[in-house]
């Protein structure tokens, strides 16, 4: 049985970690995982095939990075994988460099990299972005295949010189959809939310790249239109929480900006809301948008990377343009925009891929991943 070693910087709660953990279910392969430590991680299965690289961290640290490189290299030598599949930027860099030395002078393992979103904009200042772009171009030479989560991520990456179009495969990050979505009334009762409020939802990590600060700016623009029954619900946790709480206090309507914290069952929030706004500065795919639309919840999204490619409504605003997003949101005060037929018309329920399964499901991802592994290691 062919061995696959997955390497990810950290298993923090979010799409990348869920993607990797679901990838361990690829059938016909013996799957291993190496990851770095973090405080707020996804639950991982107990397995002797899962290893922690204690010095693999997101922040740049020459000493830790050198030690992490050797941790990964020695693990590769121990496992002797047929495929080395790296995920996210830091693990992608150290993992692919370790793979290069493992493969020298005779190639032993194919190398696949899933960026889970590029670093071409939205993360760092211009000079730092240019440095990371240069590193990624160098690493692309020793990468056999890239996986983009959407066509948008692929197009922007190729345009930036990160491999050619033939080097990229598009495989959506799989989502485990629930069998049943509760009603709006039941969801609001469960979450303690007012029945008569118009609820606008942000769901995601409270990190700059996700744009939660832009969400509050959008809320301020919406309030200028004289709305008094809006609730702005922020479901998520992260480094920006204190900053956002302080920003909310300055809006003049802080009592209607609700910080819900990390949501264990995010689908209850989708069911309770009237509208999702995803204002990301960069987003490879946008799991929250797909999950929301599966529930029939309309979504307004920024034009960042992959978001326009998963938007069912086509309601898209320019990145960081709060006024434009608020103008689009104002349409939803018209009952015709938010009745049950409209909600259902934009839902992804029943949409299938070429394999006959839900296009964004974990099963769809798993099947496509298995096919890619087989094609790259014949």
C-alpha positions in Angstrom: 0.0 0.0 0.0 1.4 3.4 -1.0 2.2 5.8 1.9 1.1 9.5 2.0 2.6 11.9 4.5 0.6 15.0 5.1 2.4 18.0 6.7 0.6 21.1 8.0 1.8 24.0 10.0 -0.9 23.7 12.7 -4.3 22.2 13.1 -6.0 25.4 14.3 -9.8 25.3 14.0 -10.8 26.2 10.4 -11.0 24.9 6.9 -7.4 23.9 6.3 -7.2 21.6 9.3 -10.6 20.1 8.5 -9.4 19.5 4.9 -6.2 17.7 6.1 -8.0 15.6 8.7 -10.6 14.5 6.1 -7.7 13.8 3.6 -6.5 11.1 6.0 -9.5 9.0 5.0 -8.3 8.6 1.4 -8.8 4.9 0.6 -6.1 2.7 -0.8 -3.3 4.6 0.9 -1.6 4.5 4.2 -1.9 8.0 5.5 0.4 9.8 8.0 0.2 13.3 9.4 2.8 15.7 10.9 1.7 19.0 12.4 2.9 21.9 14.5 1.5 22.8 17.9 -1.3 25.4 18.5 -3.6 26.3 21.4 -7.0 26.1 19.5 -6.9 23.0 17.4 -9.3 20.8 15.7 -10.0 17.4 17.3 -7.7 14.8 15.8 -8.0 11.0 15.9 -5.8 9.0 18.1 -3.3 7.3 15.9 0.3 6.1 15.9 0.5 7.6 12.4 0.1 11.2 13.6 3.2 13.1 14.8 3.7 16.5 16.2 6.7 18.5 15.0 7.2 20.6 18.1 9.2 23.4 16.5 7.0 23.8 13.4 5.3 27.2 14.0 3.7 29.8 11.8 5.9 32.7 12.9 9.4 33.0 11.2 12.0 32.0 13.7 15.4 30.9 12.3 16.2 28.6 15.2 12.8 26.9 15.3 12.6 26.7 11.6 15.9 24.9 11.3 15.0 22.4 14.0 11.5 21.9 12.4 13.2 21.2 9.1 15.2 18.4 10.7 12.2 17.1 12.5 10.3 16.8 9.2 13.3 15.4 7.3 13.9 12.7 9.9 10.2 11.8 9.9 10.2 11.5 6.2 13.2 9.2 6.3 11.5 7.1 9.0 8.2 6.8 7.2 9.6 6.5 3.6 6.4 7.9 2.0 5.6 7.6 -1.7 3.8 10.9 -1.7 4.6 14.0 0.5 1.6 16.3 0.6 2.3 19.6 2.3 -0.3 22.1 3.4 -0.2 25.9 4.1 2.8 28.2 3.7 5.3 27.4 6.5 4.8 23.6 6.3 4.8 23.9 2.6 8.2 25.5 2.5 10.0 23.4 5.1 8.2 20.2 4.0 9.1 20.6 0.3 12.7 21.5 1.2 12.9 18.4 3.3 11.4 16.4 0.5 14.0 17.8 -1.9 16.9 16.5 0.2 15.1 13.2 0.8 14.7 12.8 -3.0 18.4 13.6 -3.7 20.0 12.2 -5.7 17.3 9.7 -6.7 13.6 10.6 -6.5 11.7 8.5 -4.0 8.5 10.5 -3.4 6.1 12.7 -5.4 5.6 16.1 -3.9 2.1 17.8 -3.7 1.4 21.2 -2.2 -2.0 22.6 -1.2 -1.5 26.3 -0.2 -5.0 26.7 1.2 -4.9 30.2 -0.1 -2.0 32.2 -1.6 -0.1 35.0 0.1 -0.2 37.3 -2.9 -2.3 40.0 -1.1 -4.3 40.5 2.0 -1.7 39.2 4.5 1.5 41.2 4.6 3.0 44.5 3.5 4.3 44.8 -0.1 8.0 43.9 0.4 7.2 40.9 2.6 4.7 39.7 0.1 7.3 40.0 -2.7 9.7 38.0 -0.6 7.2 35.2 0.0 6.3 35.3 -3.7 9.9 34.8 -4.6 10.3 31.8 -2.2 7.1 30.2 -3.6 8.4 30.5 -7.2 11.6 28.8 -6.1 9.7 26.0 -4.4 7.4 25.5 -7.3 10.4 24.0 -9.2 10.5 21.1 -6.8 6.7 20.6 -6.6 5.1 17.9 -8.8 1.6 19.1 -8.3 -0.4 21.9 -6.7 -3.9 21.7 -5.5 -6.1 24.9 -5.5 -9.4 25.0 -3.7 -11.1 27.0 -6.4 -10.4 28.0 -10.0 -9.9 31.6 -8.7 -6.9 30.5 -6.5 -5.5 28.6 -9.4 -5.7 31.5 -11.9 -4.2 34.0 -9.5 -1.4 31.6 -8.6 -0.4 30.8 -12.1 -0.6 34.5 -13.1 1.9 35.1 -10.3 4.3 32.6 -11.7 3.7 29.8 -9.2 3.8 26.9 -11.7 1.9 26.5 -14.9 -1.8 25.7 -15.4 -0.9 22.0 -16.0 0.8 21.9 -12.6 -2.5 22.7 -10.8 -5.5 20.6 -10.0 -8.7 22.1 -8.5 -10.1 20.1 -5.6 -12.6 21.9 -3.3 -12.1 21.5 0.4 -14.6 19.0 1.5 -17.4 19.9 3.9 -19.4 17.5 6.1 -23.0 18.8 5.6 -25.6 17.9 8.3 -28.6 15.8 7.3 -31.0 18.3 8.8 -31.1 22.0 9.1 -33.3 23.4 11.9 -35.9 26.1 11.2 -35.1 29.7 11.7 -37.5 29.9 14.7 -35.9 26.9 16.4 -32.4 28.2 15.7 -33.2 31.6 17.2 -34.8 30.1 20.2 -31.8 27.8 20.7 -29.3 30.7 20.4 -31.4 33.2 22.4 -31.9 35.6 19.5 -34.9 37.9 18.9 -37.6 36.6 16.5 -38.2 40.0 14.9 -34.6 41.0 14.3 -32.9 41.1 10.9 -29.7 39.2 11.6 -26.6 39.8 9.6 -23.9 37.2 10.2 -20.1 37.1 10.0 -18.6 33.6 10.6 -14.9 32.9 10.7 -11.6 33.3 12.5 -11.1 36.8 14.0 -8.0 37.4 12.0 -7.2 40.4 9.7 -7.3 38.3 6.5 -11.0 37.3 7.2 -12.0 41.0 7.5 -14.1 41.0 10.7 -13.1 44.7 11.2 -14.5 45.4 7.7 -17.7 43.6 8.8 -18.1 46.2 11.6 -17.4 49.0 9.0 -20.2 47.5 6.8 -22.5 47.5 9.8 -21.8 51.2 10.4 -22.7 52.0 6.8 -25.9 49.9 7.0 -26.9 51.8 10.1 -26.7 55.1 8.2 -29.8 53.9 6.3 -31.9 54.2 9.5 -32.3 50.5 10.4 -33.0 49.9 14.1 -33.9 46.2 14.2 -30.6 44.8 12.8 -28.4 42.4 14.9 -24.9 41.9 13.7 -23.7 38.5 14.8 -20.0 37.7 14.9 -19.4 33.9 15.2 -15.8 33.1 15.7 -12.7 33.7 17.9 -9.2 34.8 17.3 -6.4 37.3 17.9 -8.5 40.4 16.9 -11.3 39.8 19.4 -10.3 42.6 21.9 -9.7 45.1 19.0 -13.1 44.3 17.5 -14.8 44.7 20.8 -13.3 48.1 21.2 -14.2 49.0 17.7 -17.8 47.9 18.3 -18.0 50.2 21.3 -17.3 53.2 19.1 -20.1 52.5 16.6 -23.0 54.0 18.6 -24.9 50.7 18.5 -22.6 48.2 20.4 -25.6 46.5 22.0 -26.6 45.2 18.6 -23.1 43.8 17.7 -23.0 40.3 19.3 -19.8 38.4 19.8 -20.9 34.8 19.9 -17.4 33.3 20.2 -16.4 30.0 18.5 -19.5 28.2 17.3 -19.4 24.4 17.7 -22.5 24.1 15.5 -22.2 26.8 13.0 -25.2 25.5 11.0 -27.5 26.8 13.8 -26.2 30.3 13.1 -26.8 30.0 9.4 -30.3 28.8 10.1 -30.9 31.8 12.5 -29.5 34.5 10.2 -31.1 36.5 7.3 -27.9 37.3 5.6 -24.2 36.3 5.6 -21.5 38.8 4.7 -18.0 37.5 4.0 -15.6 40.5 3.7 -12.3 38.6 3.5 -9.2 40.3 2.3 -8.1 37.0 0.9 -9.9 33.7 0.7 -9.0 30.6 -1.3 -12.5 29.1 -1.2 -14.8 30.3 1.6 -16.3 27.3 3.5 -18.7 29.6 5.4 -20.2 30.8 2.2 -20.8 27.3 0.9 -22.2 26.1 4.2 -24.5 29.1 4.4 -25.8 28.7 0.9 -26.4 25.0 1.6 -28.8 26.2 4.3 -30.4 28.6 1.8 -28.8 31.6 3.5 -28.0 34.4 1.0 -24.3 35.5 1.0 -22.7 38.8 0.0 -18.9 38.3 -0.6 -15.8 40.3 -1.4 -14.1 39.8 -4.7 -11.1 38.1 -2.9 -9.6 35.2 -4.8 -11.9 32.2 -4.7 -15.1 33.8 -3.2 -16.7 34.9 -6.5 -16.3 31.3 -7.7 -18.4 29.8 -4.9 -21.0 32.6 -4.8 -24.4 31.4 -5.9 -26.0 34.8 -5.6 -23.4 36.8 -7.6 -23.6 39.5 -5.0 -20.0 40.6 -4.8 -18.3 43.8 -3.6 -14.8 45.1 -4.0 -12.4 44.2 -1.2 -12.6 46.6 1.8 -15.3 48.7 0.2 -17.8 48.8 3.1 -20.1 51.3 1.5 -20.5 49.1 -1.6 -21.3 46.0 0.6 -23.9 48.0 2.6 -25.6 49.1 -0.6 -26.0 45.4 -1.7 -27.1 44.4 1.8 -29.9 47.1 1.7 -31.6 45.1 -1.0 -32.4 42.4 1.5 -34.8 44.6 3.4 -37.1 44.0 0.5 -39.2 40.9 1.4 -38.8 39.6 -2.2 -35.1 39.2 -1.6 -35.4 37.1 1.5 -38.5 34.9 1.3 -38.2 31.2 1.4 -38.2 30.7 -2.4 -35.3 33.0 -2.8 -33.4 31.3 0.0 -33.9 27.9 -1.5 -33.1 29.0 -5.1 -29.5 29.9 -4.1 -28.9 26.8 -1.9 -26.4 24.2 -3.0 -28.6 21.3 -1.9 -28.6 18.6 -4.6 -25.7 20.1 -6.7 -23.5 17.1 -7.7 -20.1 16.7 -9.4 -19.0 14.3 -12.1 -18.9 11.5 -9.6 -22.6 12.0 -8.7 -21.9 13.3 -5.1 -22.4 16.7 -3.6 -19.8 19.0 -5.3 -18.5 20.5 -2.1 -18.8 17.4 0.1 -15.9 15.6 1.9 -16.7 12.5 -0.2 -16.3 14.5 -3.4 -12.9 15.8 -2.2 -11.8 12.3 -1.1 -12.6 10.8 -4.5 -10.8 13.5 -6.4 -7.8 13.3 -4.1 -7.5 9.5 -4.5 -7.6 9.9 -8.3 -4.8 12.6 -8.1 -2.6 10.4 -5.9 -3.0 7.4 -8.3 -2.3 9.6 -11.4 0.9 11.1 -9.8 2.3 7.8 -8.5 1.7 5.2 -11.2 
